[in-house]
Amino acid sequence: GHDTTASCLAWLLYNLAQHPQYQHRCRQEVQDLLRGRSLEEIQWEDLALMPFATMCIKESLRLHPPVTAISRRCAKEVTLGTGQVVPKGVITLLSIYGTHHNPDLWPDPLVYNPLRFSPENCKGRCPLAFVPFSAGPRNCIGQNFAMAEMKVVLALTLARFSLRPARRAPPRRQPELVLRAQDGIWLLLEPLARVG
């Protein structure tokens, strides 16, 4: 899971560099959470108290899922909503990227908008509209660890640096086993002034 988590973190930091208003809100959430404590004192319990950072991570996972497709063998015959039948034993390819960019499920699917994952905006959404870790009995067993790891890295990064895009063309997606950026993702990290 290290490659997938690294992919998500790279795209997450890129998205926050492109959207300073969300970066600022995440940083403020971390600063408020750790008020009176050092960064080294971040605790496991703190991670549940980062709702906006969680929304930013999920939106980045939606836009840039580290694994863009999965395959499954049908254990039984499946009738689709269109009436078509997928026979038992057929291997199907499910596009996570396509699902996450479906305009019927996600209005303005190319826009980075973490508020899509606010509690009020999640109401009524099909749980299978967002599947960055797959779904069902074969979903990613490390998804909770990955989310925790991303929150810690995000908190430690935003508490120390301001992110800005490098003056380059936007990165081009390079879907392999794990989604990468062709020629990498280039950012400028500016140290924040230390308070106290």
Secondary structure, 3 states (H helix, E strand, C coil): CHHHHHHHHHHHHHHHHHCHHHHHHHHHHHHHHCCCCCHHHCCHHHHHHCHHHHHHHHHHHHHCCCCCEEEEECCCCEECCCCCEECCCCEEEEEHHHHHCCCCCCCCCCCCCHHHHCHHHHCCCCHHHCCCCCCHHHCCCCHHHHHHHHHHHHHHHHHHEEEEECCCCCCEEEECCCEEEECCCCEEEEECCCCC
